[in-house]
Amino acid sequence: MHSIKIHLESAEYNAVQRLAELTKSSPEDVAYCALNRLMLQGRNAEVQEDIVLTRGWRADNLPLWSDSAPSIHAYEGMPDVEPSKSKLSV
């Protein structure tokens, strides 16, 4: 049997755990159900694009369904950008 390990941040796991408790199941049940639903729609081009996009942003961001209120977003920590003055002569 093959296995897939999913590493979740606390904010992600807490959201999954709450859903598992709500449905009287386990976090593993929630993950398997999510994978099952995704695989049933996997031939859809929009789903495939979402998989690729999610892979790209996941390293620096938490998903919208997580407890991400205290998270640092990708734009935070970047220097403030002051509006540049127009170089047009009046």
HUZI-V344685 format. One record per helix or strand. SS is the DSSP state (H for helix, E for strand). FROM is the first residue (numbers start at 0). LEN is the number of residues. If there is no record, write none. Layout:
BEGIN
SS;FROM;LEN
SS;FROM;LEN
END
This chain:
BEGIN
H;9;13
H;26;14
H;44;13
END
